[in-house]
C-alpha cells in the first residue's frame, strides 16, 4: 500500500471512506455550489459519486471509498470515481 501524503501539510493520511445515509452525494461546479435560497434546491451539471449495494439501498446508504483523513489538519481529501 502506498502512503498518501496530505497536500496541505505533508503528513501521512489514513485511508478510509465516506458513508452517507438517505441521500445521493453529488459534486457540483462552483457556480452551482454557491446558489442561495430556493435556487439551491436544483443543481445542474452535478456528478454523482459513490455507490451502493442492494444491502446499502435497503438501509439508505451511499458508500464512497478512497477518502483520506489527515489527523494533523483535521481534513478529509478524496479521490472519487464519478458515475456515468
N, CA, C and O atoms as a GROMACS GRO file, in nm:
protein
  336
    1UNK      N    1   0.083  -0.117   0.000
    1UNK     CA    2   0.000   0.000   0.000
    1UNK      C    3   0.089   0.125   0.000
    1UNK      O    4   0.186   0.134   0.075
    2UNK      N    5   0.053   0.219  -0.085
    2UNK     CA    6   0.128   0.344  -0.096
    2UNK      C    7   0.073   0.443   0.006
    2UNK      O    8  -0.049   0.461   0.016
    3UNK      N    9   0.161   0.507   0.080
    3UNK     CA   10   0.119   0.608   0.177
    3UNK      C   11   0.077   0.735   0.102
    3UNK      O   12   0.148   0.782   0.013
    4UNK      N   13  -0.037   0.789   0.137
    4UNK     CA   14  -0.086   0.913   0.078
    4UNK      C   15  -0.049   1.027   0.172
    4UNK      O   16  -0.077   1.022   0.292
    5UNK      N   17   0.013   1.129   0.117
    5UNK     CA   18   0.055   1.246   0.196
    5UNK      C   19  -0.047   1.358   0.179
    5UNK      O   20  -0.100   1.379   0.070
    6UNK      N   21  -0.072   1.429   0.286
    6UNK     CA   22  -0.164   1.543   0.285
    6UNK      C   23  -0.108   1.653   0.194
    6UNK      O   24   0.010   1.688   0.203
    7UNK      N   25  -0.192   1.706   0.108
    7UNK     CA   26  -0.148   1.813   0.018
    7UNK      C   27  -0.133   1.946   0.092
    7UNK      O   28  -0.074   2.039   0.038
    8UNK      N   29  -0.186   1.956   0.213
    8UNK     CA   30  -0.176   2.080   0.289
    8UNK      C   31  -0.054   2.085   0.380
    8UNK      O   32   0.013   2.188   0.390
    9UNK      N   33  -0.024   1.971   0.448
    9UNK     CA   34   0.086   1.975   0.546
    9UNK      C   35   0.193   1.868   0.523
    9UNK      O   36   0.299   1.875   0.585
   10UNK      N   37   0.168   1.772   0.436
   10UNK     CA   38   0.266   1.669   0.406
   10UNK      C   39   0.264   1.549   0.500
   10UNK      O   40   0.342   1.456   0.481
   11UNK      N   41   0.176   1.548   0.601
   11UNK     CA   42   0.167   1.435   0.693
   11UNK      C   43   0.102   1.315   0.624
   11UNK      O   44   0.028   1.332   0.527
   12UNK      N   45   0.131   1.195   0.673
   12UNK     CA   46   0.069   1.076   0.618
   12UNK      C   47  -0.079   1.073   0.655
   12UNK      O   48  -0.116   1.105   0.768
   13UNK      N   49  -0.162   1.035   0.559
   13UNK     CA   50  -0.307   1.034   0.580
   13UNK      C   51  -0.357   0.892   0.602
   13UNK      O   52  -0.295   0.796   0.556
   14UNK      N   53  -0.468   0.880   0.671
   14UNK     CA   54  -0.530   0.750   0.697
   14UNK      C   55  -0.637   0.724   0.591
   14UNK      O   56  -0.723   0.809   0.568
   15UNK      N   57  -0.631   0.608   0.526
   15UNK     CA   58  -0.727   0.574   0.423
   15UNK      C   59  -0.858   0.527   0.486
   15UNK      O   60  -0.858   0.456   0.586
   16UNK      N   61  -0.968   0.566   0.425
   16UNK     CA   62  -1.100   0.526   0.472
   16UNK      C   63  -1.202   0.551   0.363
   16UNK      O   64  -1.170   0.541   0.245
   17UNK      N   65  -1.323   0.582   0.402
   17UNK     CA   66  -1.430   0.609   0.308
   17UNK      C   67  -1.534   0.697   0.372
   17UNK      O   68  -1.530   0.724   0.492
   18UNK      N   69  -1.628   0.742   0.291
   18UNK     CA   70  -1.738   0.825   0.337
   18UNK      C   71  -1.866   0.744   0.322
   18UNK      O   72  -1.887   0.679   0.220
   19UNK      N   73  -1.950   0.747   0.423
   19UNK     CA   74  -2.080   0.679   0.419
   19UNK      C   75  -2.187   0.785   0.443
   19UNK      O   76  -2.183   0.856   0.543
   20UNK      N   77  -2.282   0.794   0.351
   20UNK     CA   78  -2.393   0.887   0.369
   20UNK      C   79  -2.520   0.806   0.388
   20UNK      O   80  -2.529   0.693   0.341
   21UNK      N   81  -2.616   0.861   0.456
   21UNK     CA   82  -2.743   0.793   0.478
   21UNK      C   83  -2.857   0.873   0.416
   21UNK      O   84  -2.876   0.991   0.445
   22UNK      N   85  -2.933   0.805   0.331
   22UNK     CA   86  -3.055   0.863   0.278
   22UNK      C   87  -3.041   0.968   0.171
   22UNK      O   88  -3.140   1.030   0.133
   23UNK      N   89  -2.922   0.989   0.119
   23UNK     CA   90  -2.904   1.090   0.016
   23UNK      C   91  -2.805   1.042  -0.089
   23UNK      O   92  -2.728   0.949  -0.066
   24UNK      N   93  -2.809   1.106  -0.203
   24UNK     CA   94  -2.709   1.083  -0.306
   24UNK      C   95  -2.604   1.192  -0.290
   24UNK      O   96  -2.637   1.307  -0.259
   25UNK      N   97  -2.479   1.157  -0.312
   25UNK     CA   98  -2.371   1.255  -0.300
   25UNK      C   99  -2.335   1.305  -0.438
   25UNK      O  100  -2.311   1.226  -0.530
   26UNK      N  101  -2.333   1.437  -0.454
   26UNK     CA  102  -2.300   1.499  -0.582
   26UNK      C  103  -2.182   1.593  -0.567
   26UNK      O  104  -2.166   1.660  -0.465
   27UNK      N  105  -2.099   1.595  -0.670
   27UNK     CA  106  -2.004   1.703  -0.688
   27UNK      C  107  -2.072   1.802  -0.781
   27UNK      O  108  -2.130   1.760  -0.881
   28UNK      N  109  -2.068   1.931  -0.749
   28UNK     CA  110  -2.127   2.032  -0.837
   28UNK      C  111  -2.026   2.142  -0.864
   28UNK      O  112  -1.941   2.170  -0.779
   29UNK      N  113  -2.034   2.204  -0.982
   29UNK     CA  114  -1.944   2.315  -1.012
   29UNK      C  115  -1.964   2.431  -0.914
   29UNK      O  116  -2.070   2.445  -0.854
   30UNK      N  117  -1.862   2.510  -0.900
   30UNK     CA  118  -1.864   2.621  -0.804
   30UNK      C  119  -1.986   2.712  -0.822
   30UNK      O  120  -2.048   2.751  -0.723
   31UNK      N  121  -2.020   2.746  -0.946
   31UNK     CA  122  -2.133   2.836  -0.970
   31UNK      C  123  -2.263   2.778  -0.915
   31UNK      O  124  -2.350   2.852  -0.870
   32UNK      N  125  -2.276   2.645  -0.920
   32UNK     CA  126  -2.394   2.578  -0.866
   32UNK      C  127  -2.387   2.569  -0.714
   32UNK      O  128  -2.487   2.588  -0.645
   33UNK      N  129  -2.268   2.541  -0.662
   33UNK     CA  130  -2.248   2.526  -0.518
   33UNK      C  131  -2.280   2.656  -0.442
   33UNK      O  132  -2.324   2.652  -0.328
   34UNK      N  133  -2.258   2.770  -0.508
   34UNK     CA  134  -2.276   2.899  -0.442
   34UNK      C  135  -2.419   2.953  -0.451
   34UNK      O  136  -2.444   3.065  -0.407
   35UNK      N  137  -2.512   2.877  -0.507
   35UNK     CA  138  -2.651   2.922  -0.516
   35UNK      C  139  -2.708   2.949  -0.378
   35UNK      O  140  -2.667   2.888  -0.279
   36UNK      N  141  -2.801   3.040  -0.374
   36UNK     CA  142  -2.864   3.077  -0.247
   36UNK      C  143  -3.017   3.061  -0.258
   36UNK      O  144  -3.073   3.054  -0.367
   37UNK      N  145  -3.081   3.055  -0.143
   37UNK     CA  146  -3.227   3.049  -0.138
   37UNK      C  147  -3.284   2.927  -0.206
   37UNK      O  148  -3.225   2.819  -0.202
   38UNK      N  149  -3.399   2.943  -0.268
   38UNK     CA  150  -3.468   2.831  -0.334
   38UNK      C  151  -3.391   2.777  -0.454
   38UNK      O  152  -3.412   2.663  -0.493
   39UNK      N  153  -3.304   2.858  -0.512
   39UNK     CA  154  -3.227   2.813  -0.628
   39UNK      C  155  -3.139   2.693  -0.594
   39UNK      O  156  -3.106   2.614  -0.683
   40UNK      N  157  -3.101   2.678  -0.467
   40UNK     CA  158  -3.014   2.566  -0.431
   40UNK      C  159  -3.087   2.434  -0.417
   40UNK      O  160  -3.027   2.333  -0.379
   41UNK      N  161  -3.216   2.432  -0.446
   41UNK     CA  162  -3.290   2.306  -0.446
   41UNK      C  163  -3.263   2.224  -0.573
   41UNK      O  164  -3.282   2.102  -0.573
   42UNK      N  165  -3.218   2.290  -0.679
   42UNK     CA  166  -3.189   2.222  -0.806
   42UNK      C  167  -3.048   2.258  -0.851
   42UNK      O  168  -3.013   2.375  -0.863
   43UNK      N  169  -2.968   2.155  -0.877
   43UNK     CA  170  -2.832   2.175  -0.925
   43UNK      C  171  -2.819   2.121  -1.066
   43UNK      O  172  -2.876   2.017  -1.099
   44UNK      N  173  -2.744   2.191  -1.149
   44UNK     CA  174  -2.716   2.145  -1.285
   44UNK      C  175  -2.570   2.102  -1.292
   44UNK      O  176  -2.486   2.151  -1.217
   45UNK      N  177  -2.542   2.012  -1.383
   45UNK     CA  178  -2.406   1.967  -1.413
   45UNK      C  179  -2.340   1.896  -1.296
   45UNK      O  180  -2.217   1.894  -1.287
   46UNK      N  181  -2.418   1.838  -1.206
   46UNK     CA  182  -2.363   1.762  -1.094
   46UNK      C  183  -2.314   1.625  -1.137
   46UNK      O  184  -2.364   1.569  -1.235
   47UNK      N  185  -2.217   1.571  -1.066
   47UNK     CA  186  -2.163   1.438  -1.091
   47UNK      C  187  -2.186   1.354  -0.965
   47UNK      O  188  -2.142   1.391  -0.857
   48UNK      N  189  -2.254   1.242  -0.981
   48UNK     CA  190  -2.281   1.152  -0.869
   48UNK      C  191  -2.155   1.075  -0.834
   48UNK      O  192  -2.087   1.021  -0.922
   49UNK      N  193  -2.123   1.069  -0.704
   49UNK     CA  194  -2.009   0.990  -0.660
   49UNK      C  195  -2.056   0.886  -0.560
   49UNK      O  196  -2.160   0.903  -0.495
   50UNK      N  197  -1.981   0.781  -0.548
   50UNK     CA  198  -2.015   0.674  -0.455
   50UNK      C  199  -2.102   0.569  -0.522
   50UNK      O  200  -2.142   0.583  -0.638
   51UNK      N  201  -2.129   0.463  -0.448
   51UNK     CA  202  -2.211   0.354  -0.499
   51UNK      C  203  -2.276   0.283  -0.382
   51UNK      O  204  -2.235   0.299  -0.267
   52UNK      N  205  -2.376   0.206  -0.414
   52UNK     CA  206  -2.442   0.129  -0.310
   52UNK      C  207  -2.469  -0.012  -0.359
   52UNK      O  208  -2.482  -0.036  -0.479
   53UNK      N  209  -2.476  -0.105  -0.266
   53UNK     CA  210  -2.515  -0.242  -0.296
   53UNK      C  211  -2.662  -0.257  -0.262
   53UNK      O  212  -2.724  -0.162  -0.212
   54UNK      N  213  -2.719  -0.372  -0.288
   54UNK     CA  214  -2.859  -0.396  -0.253
   54UNK      C  215  -2.879  -0.374  -0.103
   54UNK      O  216  -2.976  -0.311  -0.063
   55UNK      N  217  -2.789  -0.425  -0.021
   55UNK     CA  218  -2.799  -0.406   0.125
   55UNK      C  219  -2.794  -0.258   0.160
   55UNK      O  220  -2.870  -0.212   0.245
   56UNK      N  221  -2.705  -0.184   0.095
   56UNK     CA  222  -2.693  -0.040   0.122
   56UNK      C  223  -2.822   0.032   0.087
   56UNK      O  224  -2.863   0.125   0.158
   57UNK      N  225  -2.888  -0.009  -0.023
   57UNK     CA  226  -3.012   0.056  -0.064
   57UNK      C  227  -3.121   0.034   0.039
   57UNK      O  228  -3.201   0.124   0.066
   58UNK      N  229  -3.126  -0.086   0.097
   58UNK     CA  230  -3.227  -0.116   0.197
   58UNK      C  231  -3.212  -0.026   0.319
   58UNK      O  232  -3.311   0.021   0.375
   59UNK      N  233  -3.088  -0.001   0.361
   59UNK     CA  234  -3.066   0.085   0.477
   59UNK      C  235  -3.039   0.230   0.438
   59UNK      O  236  -3.010   0.312   0.525
   60UNK      N  237  -3.047   0.262   0.309
   60UNK     CA  238  -3.037   0.400   0.263
   60UNK      C  239  -2.898   0.461   0.269
   60UNK      O  240  -2.885   0.578   0.305
   61UNK      N  241  -2.795   0.385   0.237
   61UNK     CA  242  -2.659   0.437   0.242
   61UNK      C  243  -2.597   0.448   0.104
   61UNK      O  244  -2.628   0.371   0.013
   62UNK      N  245  -2.510   0.546   0.090
   62UNK     CA  246  -2.418   0.556  -0.022
   62UNK      C  247  -2.278   0.544   0.036
   62UNK      O  248  -2.245   0.612   0.133
   63UNK      N  249  -2.197   0.457  -0.024
   63UNK     CA  250  -2.061   0.433   0.028
   63UNK      C  251  -1.961   0.486  -0.073
   63UNK      O  252  -1.968   0.453  -0.192
   64UNK      N  253  -1.867   0.567  -0.026
   64UNK     CA  254  -1.770   0.631  -0.113
   64UNK      C  255  -1.629   0.596  -0.064
   64UNK      O  256  -1.585   0.646   0.039
   65UNK      N  257  -1.559   0.510  -0.139
   65UNK     CA  258  -1.423   0.473  -0.099
   65UNK      C  259  -1.321   0.581  -0.135
   65UNK      O  260  -1.354   0.681  -0.199
   66UNK      N  261  -1.199   0.558  -0.094
   66UNK     CA  262  -1.085   0.644  -0.129
   66UNK      C  263  -1.094   0.785  -0.072
   66UNK      O  264  -1.064   0.883  -0.140
   67UNK      N  265  -1.136   0.794   0.054
   67UNK     CA  266  -1.134   0.921   0.126
   67UNK      C  267  -1.021   0.910   0.229
   67UNK      O  268  -1.010   0.809   0.300
   68UNK      N  269  -0.939   1.011   0.237
   68UNK     CA  270  -0.822   1.007   0.324
   68UNK      C  271  -0.833   1.118   0.429
   68UNK      O  272  -0.870   1.231   0.397
   69UNK      N  273  -0.801   1.083   0.554
   69UNK     CA  274  -0.811   1.176   0.666
   69UNK      C  275  -0.672   1.216   0.716
   69UNK      O  276  -0.586   1.131   0.738
   70UNK      N  277  -0.653   1.346   0.733
   70UNK     CA  278  -0.529   1.398   0.791
   70UNK      C  279  -0.559   1.440   0.935
   70UNK      O  280  -0.632   1.536   0.959
   71UNK      N  281  -0.500   1.368   1.029
   71UNK     CA  282  -0.522   1.398   1.170
   71UNK      C  283  -0.463   1.534   1.206
   71UNK      O  284  -0.518   1.605   1.290
   72UNK      N  285  -0.351   1.569   1.144
   72UNK     CA  286  -0.284   1.696   1.173
   72UNK      C  287  -0.369   1.816   1.130
   72UNK      O  288  -0.384   1.912   1.207
   73UNK      N  289  -0.425   1.812   1.010
   73UNK     CA  290  -0.506   1.923   0.957
   73UNK      C  291  -0.655   1.910   0.989
   73UNK      O  292  -0.731   2.006   0.978
   74UNK      N  293  -0.696   1.790   1.030
   74UNK     CA  294  -0.838   1.760   1.054
   74UNK      C  295  -0.919   1.783   0.926
   74UNK      O  296  -1.025   1.846   0.927
   75UNK      N  297  -0.867   1.730   0.815
   75UNK     CA  298  -0.930   1.744   0.683
   75UNK      C  299  -0.945   1.607   0.619
   75UNK      O  300  -0.868   1.515   0.647
   76UNK      N  301  -1.045   1.595   0.531
   76UNK     CA  302  -1.065   1.475   0.450
   76UNK      C  303  -1.046   1.515   0.304
   76UNK      O  304  -1.102   1.613   0.257
   77UNK      N  305  -0.965   1.437   0.235
   77UNK     CA  306  -0.939   1.458   0.093
   77UNK      C  307  -0.974   1.331   0.021
   77UNK      O  308  -0.943   1.223   0.070
   78UNK      N  309  -1.039   1.340  -0.094
   78UNK     CA  310  -1.082   1.219  -0.162
   78UNK      C  311  -1.040   1.210  -0.307
   78UNK      O  312  -1.016   1.310  -0.374
   79UNK      N  313  -1.032   1.087  -0.353
   79UNK     CA  314  -1.011   1.054  -0.493
   79UNK      C  315  -1.131   0.968  -0.531
   79UNK      O  316  -1.134   0.849  -0.502
   80UNK      N  317  -1.230   1.029  -0.595
   80UNK     CA  318  -1.358   0.962  -0.615
   80UNK      C  319  -1.387   0.930  -0.760
   80UNK      O  320  -1.357   1.009  -0.850
   81UNK      N  321  -1.446   0.812  -0.782
   81UNK     CA  322  -1.496   0.774  -0.913
   81UNK      C  323  -1.630   0.844  -0.934
   81UNK      O  324  -1.710   0.853  -0.841
   82UNK      N  325  -1.654   0.893  -1.055
   82UNK     CA  326  -1.778   0.959  -1.089
   82UNK      C  327  -1.864   0.861  -1.169
   82UNK      O  328  -1.815   0.796  -1.261
   83UNK      N  329  -1.992   0.851  -1.133
   83UNK     CA  330  -2.083   0.763  -1.207
   83UNK      C  331  -2.113   0.825  -1.342
   83UNK      O  332  -2.128   0.947  -1.356
   84UNK      N  333  -2.122   0.739  -1.442
   84UNK     CA  334  -2.154   0.787  -1.578
   84UNK      C  335  -2.301   0.789  -1.600
   84UNK      O  336  -2.348   0.826  -1.708
   0.00000   0.00000   0.00000
